[in-house]
Amino acid sequence: MLDSHTGAFETGFFGGGTTKEDILLARSLGVTQVCVAVNKLDLCNWKEERYDFIVASITPYLKSIGFKE
């Protein structure tokens, strides 16, 4: 579950949060499939650009640690 609120995703994924670590831990424990949900888009006025940014940021990382699209 990813928080789409401006700043929250960036903190969790790029700057000191645990988003990357949590995903890597799941993969290390043998998880082969994940469902990623983007939460709180209403706080961003349902901007498709925000959703696209989050998807474009998280997808390459997921692929790099072995998840398939």
Summary of the structure (lengths in Angstrom):
residues: 69
radius of gyration: 12.1
end to end distance: 16.7
largest distance: 36.5
contacts: 158
relative contact order: 0.22
helix: 54%
strand: 6%
